[in-house]
Amino acid sequence: MPACFCIKMNFKLNKRLLCAASFVERGACVADIGCDHAYLPIFLTETGTASRVIAADINEGPCEKARENVRKHSLSEVIEVIRTDGLCGIEDYSPDNIVICGMGAELIARILSDSEYTRSASPLLILQPMTKQSSLRLWLLENGYKIVDEALCTDDRLYEIIVARYDGKKREWSEAQLLLGKRNTEKRSALLYEHYNRITEQYNTIINGKRRAGLPTDKEEALLKELGELLK
C-alpha cells in the first residue's frame, strides 16, 4: 500500500485485508460484511478502488465506531454504515462485490445460504474464512458457486482468500484440492509450499496417533500422496 494512504487514513491496513482488497473490481459498489472499524471500506474509497461501499455489521458497537471513522475521513457520501444480520436487506444496495472476512466457514456459508441475492445477482464474493477453509470450498462447489480465484497471505499466520461467483453449476474437487485450494495449486504462489507443509504436518500427526493406537492409516497416507502429487 502506498505510504500516502497510510498517512491520509491514519492507519495501515493489515496484509490479510490488503489481500482481500486486491480482488475488488475497480469501480464496484462493495458490501463489506462484518466491517468492524470500516478500515477496509475507507481504504477502498480512498484508493479509488470502489465507487461506493456498504459497511455492515450485526452489532451496534462496531457500527458506531465505523460511522465515527467514516466521518473522520469525510466519506459519509460514499460509505454507508448499516446494522444488519449478514446480508439481510443487502439487495437494496445492489452491490457488485461482497467481502466477508474474519469469520468461520460455517457462519460464512450460513450468510450466503440465507441470501437469495448472492444467487440472483451473482456478485463477486471475496471470502476469508478463519476456520475450516476446505469445508467452505466444498459448500461453495456443492451449492453452485464457482471458485474463480484464491490466494494465500501471511500476517500473524497464514490466511486463505477464496473468490467465488454463483453460476448454478455444481462441481467436484478432490479432498486434496479442497485442502490446498485448486486455484492455489494452479497459481503456484510462494506461500503454497508453506501451506502444504502445514497441512501435511497435521496429517502426519494424525497418522502417528493412529499408528500408536493400532488403527489403520490408509486413508491419510493416500491423501498425503495426493497432496504431494498436486505440487509436482
C-alpha positions in Angstrom: 0.0 0.0 0.0 1.5 3.4 -0.9 2.7 5.4 2.1 0.5 8.4 1.3 -2.6 6.3 2.0 -1.2 5.2 5.4 -0.8 8.8 6.3 -4.1 10.0 5.0 -6.1 7.2 6.7 -4.1 7.3 9.9 -4.0 3.5 9.9 -2.3 0.8 8.0 -4.4 -2.0 6.5 -3.1 -5.4 7.5 -1.9 -7.8 4.9 -5.0 -10.1 5.2 -7.4 -7.2 4.3 -5.0 -5.9 1.7 -5.0 -9.3 0.0 -8.8 -9.4 0.1 -8.9 -5.8 -1.3 -6.8 -6.8 -4.3 -9.7 -8.8 -5.6 -12.2 -6.0 -5.5 -13.3 -5.0 -9.0 -12.4 -1.4 -9.8 -15.4 1.0 -9.7 -17.5 -1.6 -8.0 -20.2 -1.0 -5.3 -18.9 -3.1 -2.5 -20.6 -4.6 0.6 -18.2 -5.3 3.5 -20.0 -7.7 5.9 -18.6 -7.6 9.4 -17.0 -4.3 8.8 -15.6 -3.8 12.3 -14.0 -0.3 12.2 -14.6 0.3 8.5 -10.9 0.2 7.7 -11.4 -1.8 4.5 -14.3 0.4 3.2 -12.2 3.5 3.9 -9.2 2.0 2.1 -11.3 1.0 -0.9 -12.7 4.5 -1.3 -9.5 6.4 -0.5 -7.7 4.5 -3.2 -10.4 4.9 -5.7 -11.0 1.2 -6.0 -14.7 1.2 -5.0 -17.3 3.7 -6.2 -19.4 3.1 -3.1 -19.2 0.9 0.0 -21.8 -0.5 2.3 -20.2 -1.2 5.6 -22.4 -3.7 7.6 -22.1 -5.3 11.0 -24.6 -7.1 13.2 -23.6 -5.2 16.4 -24.2 -1.5 17.1 -20.8 -1.0 18.7 -18.7 -1.7 15.6 -21.3 0.2 13.5 -20.9 3.3 15.7 -17.1 3.0 15.5 -17.3 2.6 11.8 -19.5 5.7 11.4 -17.0 7.7 13.5 -14.1 6.7 11.3 -16.1 7.3 8.1 -16.9 10.9 9.4 -13.3 11.5 10.3 -12.3 10.8 6.7 -15.2 12.8 5.3 -16.5 9.8 3.4 -20.1 9.7 4.5 -21.3 10.4 0.9 -19.7 7.2 -0.4 -19.7 4.9 2.6 -22.9 3.9 4.3 -22.8 2.1 7.6 -25.7 -0.2 8.3 -26.6 -2.6 11.1 -27.8 -5.9 9.7 -27.5 -9.7 10.2 -25.3 -10.9 7.4 -26.6 -10.0 4.0 -30.2 -9.3 5.2 -31.5 -6.3 3.1 -28.3 -6.0 1.1 -30.2 -6.3 -2.2 -31.5 -2.8 -1.6 -28.0 -1.5 -2.3 -27.2 -3.8 -5.3 -23.5 -4.4 -4.5 -21.3 -5.8 -7.3 -18.8 -7.3 -4.9 -19.3 -8.7 -1.4 -16.5 -9.1 1.1 -16.7 -11.3 4.1 -13.5 -11.6 6.1 -12.6 -12.9 9.5 -15.5 -15.3 10.1 -15.7 -19.0 10.5 -16.5 -21.1 7.4 -19.8 -22.3 8.8 -21.0 -18.7 9.5 -20.0 -17.6 6.0 -21.9 -20.5 4.5 -24.9 -19.6 6.5 -24.8 -16.0 5.5 -24.5 -16.9 1.8 -27.2 -19.6 2.1 -29.7 -17.2 3.6 -29.2 -14.6 0.9 -31.0 -15.1 -2.4 -29.1 -12.0 -3.7 -25.8 -14.0 -4.0 -27.6 -16.3 -6.4 -30.0 -14.0 -8.3 -27.4 -11.2 -8.9 -24.2 -13.3 -8.8 -22.0 -10.7 -7.2 -18.3 -11.4 -6.8 -17.7 -13.0 -3.4 -14.4 -12.3 -1.7 -14.2 -14.6 1.4 -11.6 -15.0 4.1 -12.6 -17.9 6.4 -10.7 -18.2 9.7 -11.5 -21.9 10.1 -12.5 -25.0 8.0 -11.4 -23.5 4.7 -11.8 -26.8 2.9 -15.3 -27.1 4.2 -16.2 -23.7 2.8 -14.8 -24.7 -0.6 -16.8 -27.9 -0.5 -20.0 -26.0 0.4 -19.5 -23.4 -2.4 -18.9 -26.1 -5.0 -21.9 -28.2 -3.9 -24.2 -25.2 -3.9 -23.5 -23.8 -7.4 -20.7 -21.3 -6.7 -17.7 -21.3 -8.9 -14.4 -20.7 -7.2 -12.8 -18.3 -9.7 -9.6 -17.4 -7.7 -7.8 -18.0 -4.5 -4.8 -16.5 -2.6 -2.6 -17.1 0.3 -1.1 -14.4 2.5 0.7 -14.2 5.8 0.3 -11.7 8.6 0.4 -13.2 12.2 -0.4 -16.5 10.5 -1.3 -18.0 7.1 -4.6 -16.8 5.7 -6.6 -18.1 2.7 -8.7 -16.0 0.4 -11.4 -17.6 -1.7 -13.1 -15.7 -4.5 -16.3 -17.1 -5.9 -19.4 -16.3 -8.0 -22.7 -18.2 -8.4 -23.4 -19.7 -11.7 -25.7 -22.6 -10.6 -23.3 -25.4 -11.6 -22.2 -28.0 -9.1 -18.5 -29.0 -9.2 -16.3 -31.6 -7.6 -12.8 -31.2 -6.3 -10.7 -34.0 -4.7 -10.1 -33.8 -0.9 -6.5 -32.7 -1.6 -7.7 -29.9 -3.9 -10.2 -28.8 -1.2 -7.4 -28.7 1.3 -4.8 -26.9 -0.7 -7.2 -24.9 -2.9 -7.2 -25.9 -6.6 -6.6 -22.3 -7.8 -3.7 -22.0 -5.3 -2.1 -25.1 -6.8 -2.6 -23.7 -10.3 -1.1 -20.3 -9.4 1.9 -21.8 -7.5 2.4 -18.9 -5.2 5.5 -18.7 -3.0 3.3 -19.5 0.0 1.9 -22.7 -1.4 4.7 -24.8 0.0 4.2 -23.3 3.5 0.5 -24.1 3.1 1.3 -27.7 2.0 3.8 -28.2 4.9 1.3 -27.1 7.4 -1.4 -29.5 6.1 1.0 -32.4 5.8 2.2 -31.8 9.4 -1.3 -32.0 10.7 -2.0 -35.3 8.8 1.3 -36.8 9.9 0.3 -36.1 13.5 -3.0 -37.9 12.9 -1.1 -40.9 11.2 1.3 -41.2 14.1 -1.5 -41.1 16.6 -3.4 -43.8 14.8 -0.4 -46.0 14.5 0.2 -45.8 18.2 -3.4 -46.8 18.7 -3.1 -49.7 16.2 -5.6 -48.1 13.8 -5.4 -48.1 10.0 -3.9 -45.1 8.3 -4.5 -46.0 4.6 -6.9 -43.0 4.0 -4.5 -40.4 5.5 -1.5 -41.9 3.7 -3.3 -41.8 0.4 -4.3 -38.2 1.0 -0.7 -37.2 1.7 0.4 -38.9 -1.5 -2.3 -37.0 -3.5 -1.2 -33.7 -1.8 2.4 -34.3 -2.9 1.3 -35.1 -6.5 -0.5 -31.8 -6.7 2.8 -30.0 -6.1 4.8 -31.8 -8.8 
